[in-house]
Amino acid sequence: MRKAESEATRVWACTSRWKVIAALFAVVLLAAPSLGCVSRSKSKKACALFQASSDLNLYDGEPHSITVYIYALSSSEGFERTSVSDLLEGELPSGVLKPPVPVTVSPDEKRAFEEMFPAETSQLGLLADYYRAPGDPEGTRTLVVPARCGLRKPRLELSSTDVSRKSSRSRLVPSSLLPR
């Protein structure tokens, strides 16, 4: 009888120790984020595909590489209201979640971009640093596109003077599907 009692006591003690250890482990897991020990930051991947023309950023009759600054935006309003010169001087308007990521693109280059941004990123603000001589037309140097990847990632064209979004409707249709 004594042997059965001691066996039962040993099992109960062992079970109790595991319950205490499990409870302490749960407390540590729940308390750790508030102590800064565990990071639960969420991020969002955003992508773009740049296609540069052979006469990219043309000046003095020669094409040149261009730097495109990519901003993570929670809202596009502040970015769209800020002048190109202010953005180039480093101003971060409202709605910008972090400093811009620079991407350099060369003439006639096709460049894929993929980056992790804060989870609140809904759009990307693009600033193309084209050369402009005094008196040159301003052209399109900023653009806002959705922050996404995959088949629906933004496809962007960089011409000699402008950045634009490539139309997704310009896909080729097999001749067999064309009306006769």
Biotite code that builds the C-alpha atoms (Angstrom):
import biotite.structure as struc

atoms = struc.array([
    struc.Atom([0.000, 0.000, 0.000], chain_id="A", res_id=1, res_name="MET", atom_name="CA", element="C"),
    struc.Atom([2.798, 2.367, 0.899], chain_id="A", res_id=2, res_name="ARG", atom_name="CA", element="C"),
    struc.Atom([4.429, 1.816, -2.479], chain_id="A", res_id=3, res_name="LYS", atom_name="CA", element="C"),
    struc.Atom([1.192, 2.763, -4.274], chain_id="A", res_id=4, res_name="ALA", atom_name="CA", element="C"),
    struc.Atom([0.834, 5.903, -2.119], chain_id="A", res_id=5, res_name="GLU", atom_name="CA", element="C"),
    struc.Atom([4.407, 7.023, -2.796], chain_id="A", res_id=6, res_name="SER", atom_name="CA", element="C"),
    struc.Atom([3.947, 6.391, -6.535], chain_id="A", res_id=7, res_name="GLU", atom_name="CA", element="C"),
    struc.Atom([0.768, 8.509, -6.535], chain_id="A", res_id=8, res_name="ALA", atom_name="CA", element="C"),
    struc.Atom([2.531, 11.291, -4.603], chain_id="A", res_id=9, res_name="THR", atom_name="CA", element="C"),
    struc.Atom([5.441, 11.250, -7.057], chain_id="A", res_id=10, res_name="ARG", atom_name="CA", element="C"),
    struc.Atom([3.106, 11.477, -10.075], chain_id="A", res_id=11, res_name="VAL", atom_name="CA", element="C"),
    struc.Atom([1.118, 14.297, -8.475], chain_id="A", res_id=12, res_name="TRP", atom_name="CA", element="C"),
    struc.Atom([4.305, 16.239, -7.627], chain_id="A", res_id=13, res_name="ALA", atom_name="CA", element="C"),
    struc.Atom([5.639, 15.793, -11.157], chain_id="A", res_id=14, res_name="CYS", atom_name="CA", element="C"),
    struc.Atom([2.328, 16.938, -12.683], chain_id="A", res_id=15, res_name="THR", atom_name="CA", element="C"),
    struc.Atom([2.227, 19.961, -10.374], chain_id="A", res_id=16, res_name="SER", atom_name="CA", element="C"),
    struc.Atom([5.755, 20.984, -11.358], chain_id="A", res_id=17, res_name="ARG", atom_name="CA", element="C"),
    struc.Atom([4.785, 20.894, -15.056], chain_id="A", res_id=18, res_name="TRP", atom_name="CA", element="C"),
    struc.Atom([1.713, 23.000, -14.383], chain_id="A", res_id=19, res_name="LYS", atom_name="CA", element="C"),
    struc.Atom([3.845, 25.604, -12.574], chain_id="A", res_id=20, res_name="VAL", atom_name="CA", element="C"),
    struc.Atom([6.443, 25.600, -15.371], chain_id="A", res_id=21, res_name="ILE", atom_name="CA", element="C"),
    struc.Atom([3.726, 25.935, -18.021], chain_id="A", res_id=22, res_name="ALA", atom_name="CA", element="C"),
    struc.Atom([2.098, 28.813, -16.115], chain_id="A", res_id=23, res_name="ALA", atom_name="CA", element="C"),
    struc.Atom([5.423, 30.647, -15.760], chain_id="A", res_id=24, res_name="LEU", atom_name="CA", element="C"),
    struc.Atom([6.159, 30.113, -19.453], chain_id="A", res_id=25, res_name="PHE", atom_name="CA", element="C"),
    struc.Atom([2.752, 31.568, -20.379], chain_id="A", res_id=26, res_name="ALA", atom_name="CA", element="C"),
    struc.Atom([3.355, 34.616, -18.160], chain_id="A", res_id=27, res_name="VAL", atom_name="CA", element="C"),
    struc.Atom([6.751, 35.226, -19.788], chain_id="A", res_id=28, res_name="VAL", atom_name="CA", element="C"),
    struc.Atom([5.269, 34.954, -23.301], chain_id="A", res_id=29, res_name="LEU", atom_name="CA", element="C"),
    struc.Atom([2.446, 37.354, -22.493], chain_id="A", res_id=30, res_name="LEU", atom_name="CA", element="C"),
    struc.Atom([4.669, 39.872, -20.700], chain_id="A", res_id=31, res_name="ALA", atom_name="CA", element="C"),
    struc.Atom([7.592, 39.861, -23.145], chain_id="A", res_id=32, res_name="ALA", atom_name="CA", element="C"),
    struc.Atom([6.052, 42.117, -25.836], chain_id="A", res_id=33, res_name="PRO", atom_name="CA", element="C"),
    struc.Atom([5.274, 44.828, -23.296], chain_id="A", res_id=34, res_name="SER", atom_name="CA", element="C"),
    struc.Atom([8.858, 44.630, -22.028], chain_id="A", res_id=35, res_name="LEU", atom_name="CA", element="C"),
    struc.Atom([10.223, 45.089, -25.531], chain_id="A", res_id=36, res_name="GLY", atom_name="CA", element="C"),
    struc.Atom([11.764, 41.613, -25.593], chain_id="A", res_id=37, res_name="CYS", atom_name="CA", element="C"),
    struc.Atom([9.736, 40.296, -28.504], chain_id="A", res_id=38, res_name="VAL", atom_name="CA", element="C"),
    struc.Atom([9.004, 42.297, -31.619], chain_id="A", res_id=39, res_name="SER", atom_name="CA", element="C"),
    struc.Atom([5.681, 41.666, -33.322], chain_id="A", res_id=40, res_name="ARG", atom_name="CA", element="C"),
    struc.Atom([6.122, 44.299, -35.994], chain_id="A", res_id=41, res_name="SER", atom_name="CA", element="C"),
    struc.Atom([4.280, 43.580, -39.160], chain_id="A", res_id=42, res_name="LYS", atom_name="CA", element="C"),
    struc.Atom([5.525, 44.610, -42.542], chain_id="A", res_id=43, res_name="SER", atom_name="CA", element="C"),
    struc.Atom([4.263, 44.641, -46.088], chain_id="A", res_id=44, res_name="LYS", atom_name="CA", element="C"),
    struc.Atom([6.130, 43.737, -49.237], chain_id="A", res_id=45, res_name="LYS", atom_name="CA", element="C"),
    struc.Atom([5.804, 46.208, -52.085], chain_id="A", res_id=46, res_name="ALA", atom_name="CA", element="C"),
    struc.Atom([7.145, 45.742, -55.601], chain_id="A", res_id=47, res_name="CYS", atom_name="CA", element="C"),
    struc.Atom([7.544, 47.661, -58.840], chain_id="A", res_id=48, res_name="ALA", atom_name="CA", element="C"),
    struc.Atom([8.999, 46.997, -62.256], chain_id="A", res_id=49, res_name="LEU", atom_name="CA", element="C"),
    struc.Atom([10.876, 49.850, -63.964], chain_id="A", res_id=50, res_name="PHE", atom_name="CA", element="C"),
    struc.Atom([11.451, 49.946, -67.717], chain_id="A", res_id=51, res_name="GLN", atom_name="CA", element="C"),
    struc.Atom([13.854, 52.708, -68.770], chain_id="A", res_id=52, res_name="ALA", atom_name="CA", element="C"),
    struc.Atom([13.995, 54.085, -72.281], chain_id="A", res_id=53, res_name="SER", atom_name="CA", element="C"),
    struc.Atom([17.261, 54.163, -74.229], chain_id="A", res_id=54, res_name="SER", atom_name="CA", element="C"),
    struc.Atom([17.208, 57.986, -74.018], chain_id="A", res_id=55, res_name="ASP", atom_name="CA", element="C"),
    struc.Atom([16.592, 58.074, -70.250], chain_id="A", res_id=56, res_name="LEU", atom_name="CA", element="C"),
    struc.Atom([17.244, 61.394, -68.489], chain_id="A", res_id=57, res_name="ASN", atom_name="CA", element="C"),
    struc.Atom([18.540, 62.968, -71.679], chain_id="A", res_id=58, res_name="LEU", atom_name="CA", element="C"),
    struc.Atom([20.772, 66.034, -71.420], chain_id="A", res_id=59, res_name="TYR", atom_name="CA", element="C"),
    struc.Atom([23.627, 67.315, -73.527], chain_id="A", res_id=60, res_name="ASP", atom_name="CA", element="C"),
    struc.Atom([22.418, 64.822, -76.147], chain_id="A", res_id=61, res_name="GLY", atom_name="CA", element="C"),
    struc.Atom([23.381, 61.835, -73.957], chain_id="A", res_id=62, res_name="GLU", atom_name="CA", element="C"),
    struc.Atom([21.258, 59.441, -71.851], chain_id="A", res_id=63, res_name="PRO", atom_name="CA", element="C"),
    struc.Atom([22.062, 59.167, -68.134], chain_id="A", res_id=64, res_name="HIS", atom_name="CA", element="C"),
    struc.Atom([21.104, 57.003, -65.175], chain_id="A", res_id=65, res_name="SER", atom_name="CA", element="C"),
    struc.Atom([18.419, 58.292, -62.871], chain_id="A", res_id=66, res_name="ILE", atom_name="CA", element="C"),
    struc.Atom([17.677, 57.845, -59.182], chain_id="A", res_id=67, res_name="THR", atom_name="CA", element="C"),
    struc.Atom([14.075, 57.109, -58.274], chain_id="A", res_id=68, res_name="VAL", atom_name="CA", element="C"),
    struc.Atom([13.196, 57.670, -54.604], chain_id="A", res_id=69, res_name="TYR", atom_name="CA", element="C"),
    struc.Atom([10.461, 55.341, -53.352], chain_id="A", res_id=70, res_name="ILE", atom_name="CA", element="C"),
    struc.Atom([8.370, 56.493, -50.382], chain_id="A", res_id=71, res_name="TYR", atom_name="CA", element="C"),
    struc.Atom([6.130, 54.249, -48.248], chain_id="A", res_id=72, res_name="ALA", atom_name="CA", element="C"),
    struc.Atom([2.806, 56.086, -47.912], chain_id="A", res_id=73, res_name="LEU", atom_name="CA", element="C"),
    struc.Atom([-0.157, 55.564, -45.615], chain_id="A", res_id=74, res_name="SER", atom_name="CA", element="C"),
    struc.Atom([-1.861, 58.433, -47.442], chain_id="A", res_id=75, res_name="SER", atom_name="CA", element="C"),
    struc.Atom([-0.840, 60.168, -50.668], chain_id="A", res_id=76, res_name="SER", atom_name="CA", element="C"),
    struc.Atom([-2.221, 63.653, -49.900], chain_id="A", res_id=77, res_name="GLU", atom_name="CA", element="C"),
    struc.Atom([0.910, 65.129, -48.279], chain_id="A", res_id=78, res_name="GLY", atom_name="CA", element="C"),
    struc.Atom([3.217, 63.627, -50.895], chain_id="A", res_id=79, res_name="PHE", atom_name="CA", element="C"),
    struc.Atom([1.102, 64.956, -53.771], chain_id="A", res_id=80, res_name="GLU", atom_name="CA", element="C"),
    struc.Atom([0.991, 68.479, -52.247], chain_id="A", res_id=81, res_name="ARG", atom_name="CA", element="C"),
    struc.Atom([4.757, 68.701, -51.683], chain_id="A", res_id=82, res_name="THR", atom_name="CA", element="C"),
    struc.Atom([6.903, 70.216, -54.433], chain_id="A", res_id=83, res_name="SER", atom_name="CA", element="C"),
    struc.Atom([9.586, 68.217, -56.214], chain_id="A", res_id=84, res_name="VAL", atom_name="CA", element="C"),
    struc.Atom([12.295, 70.574, -54.942], chain_id="A", res_id=85, res_name="SER", atom_name="CA", element="C"),
    struc.Atom([11.118, 70.151, -51.315], chain_id="A", res_id=86, res_name="ASP", atom_name="CA", element="C"),
    struc.Atom([11.115, 66.352, -51.684], chain_id="A", res_id=87, res_name="LEU", atom_name="CA", element="C"),
    struc.Atom([14.611, 66.435, -53.206], chain_id="A", res_id=88, res_name="LEU", atom_name="CA", element="C"),
    struc.Atom([15.773, 68.583, -50.260], chain_id="A", res_id=89, res_name="GLU", atom_name="CA", element="C"),
    struc.Atom([14.646, 65.834, -47.879], chain_id="A", res_id=90, res_name="GLY", atom_name="CA", element="C"),
    struc.Atom([11.220, 66.984, -46.705], chain_id="A", res_id=91, res_name="GLU", atom_name="CA", element="C"),
    struc.Atom([9.048, 64.114, -45.430], chain_id="A", res_id=92, res_name="LEU", atom_name="CA", element="C"),
    struc.Atom([5.415, 65.188, -45.838], chain_id="A", res_id=93, res_name="PRO", atom_name="CA", element="C"),
    struc.Atom([2.497, 63.825, -43.840], chain_id="A", res_id=94, res_name="SER", atom_name="CA", element="C"),
    struc.Atom([1.577, 60.269, -44.778], chain_id="A", res_id=95, res_name="GLY", atom_name="CA", element="C"),
    struc.Atom([5.204, 59.232, -45.374], chain_id="A", res_id=96, res_name="VAL", atom_name="CA", element="C"),
    struc.Atom([6.034, 56.288, -43.093], chain_id="A", res_id=97, res_name="LEU", atom_name="CA", element="C"),
    struc.Atom([9.829, 56.204, -43.442], chain_id="A", res_id=98, res_name="LYS", atom_name="CA", element="C"),
    struc.Atom([12.645, 57.865, -45.419], chain_id="A", res_id=99, res_name="PRO", atom_name="CA", element="C"),
    struc.Atom([12.658, 57.037, -49.139], chain_id="A", res_id=100, res_name="PRO", atom_name="CA", element="C"),
    struc.Atom([14.512, 54.100, -50.651], chain_id="A", res_id=101, res_name="VAL", atom_name="CA", element="C"),
    struc.Atom([16.735, 55.184, -53.581], chain_id="A", res_id=102, res_name="PRO", atom_name="CA", element="C"),
    struc.Atom([16.846, 53.015, -56.704], chain_id="A", res_id=103, res_name="VAL", atom_name="CA", element="C"),
    struc.Atom([19.205, 53.823, -59.584], chain_id="A", res_id=104, res_name="THR", atom_name="CA", element="C"),
    struc.Atom([18.085, 52.842, -63.071], chain_id="A", res_id=105, res_name="VAL", atom_name="CA", element="C"),
    struc.Atom([20.281, 53.031, -66.179], chain_id="A", res_id=106, res_name="SER", atom_name="CA", element="C"),
    struc.Atom([19.209, 53.741, -69.767], chain_id="A", res_id=107, res_name="PRO", atom_name="CA", element="C"),
    struc.Atom([17.487, 50.811, -71.491], chain_id="A", res_id=108, res_name="ASP", atom_name="CA", element="C"),
    struc.Atom([17.404, 48.836, -68.223], chain_id="A", res_id=109, res_name="GLU", atom_name="CA", element="C"),
    struc.Atom([14.570, 46.766, -66.844], chain_id="A", res_id=110, res_name="LYS", atom_name="CA", element="C"),
    struc.Atom([14.803, 46.789, -63.023], chain_id="A", res_id=111, res_name="ARG", atom_name="CA", element="C"),
    struc.Atom([12.643, 44.910, -60.533], chain_id="A", res_id=112, res_name="ALA", atom_name="CA", element="C"),
    struc.Atom([12.155, 46.475, -57.097], chain_id="A", res_id=113, res_name="PHE", atom_name="CA", element="C"),
    struc.Atom([11.017, 44.607, -53.996], chain_id="A", res_id=114, res_name="GLU", atom_name="CA", element="C"),
    struc.Atom([11.149, 45.961, -50.434], chain_id="A", res_id=115, res_name="GLU", atom_name="CA", element="C"),
    struc.Atom([9.572, 45.408, -47.038], chain_id="A", res_id=116, res_name="MET", atom_name="CA", element="C"),
    struc.Atom([7.744, 48.482, -45.729], chain_id="A", res_id=117, res_name="PHE", atom_name="CA", element="C"),
    struc.Atom([5.663, 49.186, -42.607], chain_id="A", res_id=118, res_name="PRO", atom_name="CA", element="C"),
    struc.Atom([2.344, 47.319, -42.537], chain_id="A", res_id=119, res_name="ALA", atom_name="CA", element="C"),
    struc.Atom([0.403, 50.603, -42.862], chain_id="A", res_id=120, res_name="GLU", atom_name="CA", element="C"),
    struc.Atom([1.843, 51.176, -46.356], chain_id="A", res_id=121, res_name="THR", atom_name="CA", element="C"),
    struc.Atom([-1.004, 51.405, -48.853], chain_id="A", res_id=122, res_name="SER", atom_name="CA", element="C"),
    struc.Atom([0.744, 53.278, -51.662], chain_id="A", res_id=123, res_name="GLN", atom_name="CA", element="C"),
    struc.Atom([4.202, 54.064, -52.965], chain_id="A", res_id=124, res_name="LEU", atom_name="CA", element="C"),
    struc.Atom([5.213, 57.613, -53.795], chain_id="A", res_id=125, res_name="GLY", atom_name="CA", element="C"),
    struc.Atom([7.814, 57.827, -56.571], chain_id="A", res_id=126, res_name="LEU", atom_name="CA", element="C"),
    struc.Atom([10.133, 60.765, -57.139], chain_id="A", res_id=127, res_name="LEU", atom_name="CA", element="C"),
    struc.Atom([12.279, 60.578, -60.285], chain_id="A", res_id=128, res_name="ALA", atom_name="CA", element="C"),
    struc.Atom([15.315, 62.875, -60.060], chain_id="A", res_id=129, res_name="ASP", atom_name="CA", element="C"),
    struc.Atom([15.459, 63.938, -63.719], chain_id="A", res_id=130, res_name="TYR", atom_name="CA", element="C"),
    struc.Atom([17.918, 66.558, -64.881], chain_id="A", res_id=131, res_name="TYR", atom_name="CA", element="C"),
    struc.Atom([16.157, 69.845, -65.602], chain_id="A", res_id=132, res_name="ARG", atom_name="CA", element="C"),
    struc.Atom([17.921, 72.868, -67.069], chain_id="A", res_id=133, res_name="ALA", atom_name="CA", element="C"),
    struc.Atom([16.491, 76.288, -66.203], chain_id="A", res_id=134, res_name="PRO", atom_name="CA", element="C"),
    struc.Atom([13.500, 76.918, -68.425], chain_id="A", res_id=135, res_name="GLY", atom_name="CA", element="C"),
    struc.Atom([12.906, 73.232, -69.222], chain_id="A", res_id=136, res_name="ASP", atom_name="CA", element="C"),
    struc.Atom([9.302, 72.031, -68.900], chain_id="A", res_id=137, res_name="PRO", atom_name="CA", element="C"),
    struc.Atom([8.676, 70.403, -65.514], chain_id="A", res_id=138, res_name="GLU", atom_name="CA", element="C"),
    struc.Atom([7.450, 67.068, -66.898], chain_id="A", res_id=139, res_name="GLY", atom_name="CA", element="C"),
    struc.Atom([6.132, 64.306, -64.641], chain_id="A", res_id=140, res_name="THR", atom_name="CA", element="C"),
    struc.Atom([8.616, 63.580, -61.863], chain_id="A", res_id=141, res_name="ARG", atom_name="CA", element="C"),
    struc.Atom([6.290, 62.221, -59.160], chain_id="A", res_id=142, res_name="THR", atom_name="CA", element="C"),
    struc.Atom([3.763, 59.411, -59.239], chain_id="A", res_id=143, res_name="LEU", atom_name="CA", element="C"),
    struc.Atom([1.682, 57.474, -56.696], chain_id="A", res_id=144, res_name="VAL", atom_name="CA", element="C"),
    struc.Atom([0.987, 53.767, -57.243], chain_id="A", res_id=145, res_name="VAL", atom_name="CA", element="C"),
    struc.Atom([-0.586, 50.994, -55.140], chain_id="A", res_id=146, res_name="PRO", atom_name="CA", element="C"),
    struc.Atom([1.775, 49.077, -52.840], chain_id="A", res_id=147, res_name="ALA", atom_name="CA", element="C"),
    struc.Atom([1.484, 45.484, -54.009], chain_id="A", res_id=148, res_name="ARG", atom_name="CA", element="C"),
    struc.Atom([3.406, 42.606, -55.576], chain_id="A", res_id=149, res_name="CYS", atom_name="CA", element="C"),
    struc.Atom([2.750, 39.682, -57.860], chain_id="A", res_id=150, res_name="GLY", atom_name="CA", element="C"),
    struc.Atom([0.939, 39.933, -61.164], chain_id="A", res_id=151, res_name="LEU", atom_name="CA", element="C"),
    struc.Atom([-0.608, 43.257, -60.182], chain_id="A", res_id=152, res_name="ARG", atom_name="CA", element="C"),
    struc.Atom([2.633, 45.018, -59.201], chain_id="A", res_id=153, res_name="LYS", atom_name="CA", element="C"),
    struc.Atom([3.013, 48.490, -60.710], chain_id="A", res_id=154, res_name="PRO", atom_name="CA", element="C"),
    struc.Atom([4.844, 48.592, -64.044], chain_id="A", res_id=155, res_name="ARG", atom_name="CA", element="C"),
    struc.Atom([6.531, 51.923, -64.596], chain_id="A", res_id=156, res_name="LEU", atom_name="CA", element="C"),
    struc.Atom([8.073, 53.576, -67.630], chain_id="A", res_id=157, res_name="GLU", atom_name="CA", element="C"),
    struc.Atom([10.975, 55.992, -67.360], chain_id="A", res_id=158, res_name="LEU", atom_name="CA", element="C"),
    struc.Atom([11.275, 58.099, -70.518], chain_id="A", res_id=159, res_name="SER", atom_name="CA", element="C"),
    struc.Atom([13.755, 60.835, -71.355], chain_id="A", res_id=160, res_name="SER", atom_name="CA", element="C"),
    struc.Atom([11.790, 63.330, -69.223], chain_id="A", res_id=161, res_name="THR", atom_name="CA", element="C"),
    struc.Atom([8.895, 61.618, -67.418], chain_id="A", res_id=162, res_name="ASP", atom_name="CA", element="C"),
    struc.Atom([7.877, 58.763, -65.134], chain_id="A", res_id=163, res_name="VAL", atom_name="CA", element="C"),
    struc.Atom([4.553, 57.117, -65.948], chain_id="A", res_id=164, res_name="SER", atom_name="CA", element="C"),
    struc.Atom([2.559, 54.012, -65.204], chain_id="A", res_id=165, res_name="ARG", atom_name="CA", element="C"),
    struc.Atom([2.570, 51.476, -68.004], chain_id="A", res_id=166, res_name="LYS", atom_name="CA", element="C"),
    struc.Atom([-0.916, 50.568, -69.152], chain_id="A", res_id=167, res_name="SER", atom_name="CA", element="C"),
    struc.Atom([-1.919, 47.002, -68.366], chain_id="A", res_id=168, res_name="SER", atom_name="CA", element="C"),
    struc.Atom([-4.154, 47.050, -71.447], chain_id="A", res_id=169, res_name="ARG", atom_name="CA", element="C"),
    struc.Atom([-1.206, 46.941, -73.836], chain_id="A", res_id=170, res_name="SER", atom_name="CA", element="C"),
    struc.Atom([-1.009, 43.164, -73.863], chain_id="A", res_id=171, res_name="ARG", atom_name="CA", element="C"),
    struc.Atom([-0.695, 41.328, -77.130], chain_id="A", res_id=172, res_name="LEU", atom_name="CA", element="C"),
    struc.Atom([-3.673, 39.331, -78.340], chain_id="A", res_id=173, res_name="VAL", atom_name="CA", element="C"),
    struc.Atom([-3.067, 36.189, -80.388], chain_id="A", res_id=174, res_name="PRO", atom_name="CA", element="C"),
    struc.Atom([-4.131, 36.664, -84.008], chain_id="A", res_id=175, res_name="SER", atom_name="CA", element="C"),
    struc.Atom([-6.421, 33.649, -83.686], chain_id="A", res_id=176, res_name="SER", atom_name="CA", element="C"),
    struc.Atom([-8.601, 35.647, -81.277], chain_id="A", res_id=177, res_name="LEU", atom_name="CA", element="C"),
    struc.Atom([-8.897, 38.739, -83.478], chain_id="A", res_id=178, res_name="LEU", atom_name="CA", element="C"),
    struc.Atom([-12.140, 39.239, -85.466], chain_id="A", res_id=179, res_name="PRO", atom_name="CA", element="C"),
    struc.Atom([-11.942, 38.466, -89.198], chain_id="A", res_id=180, res_name="ARG", atom_name="CA", element="C"),
])
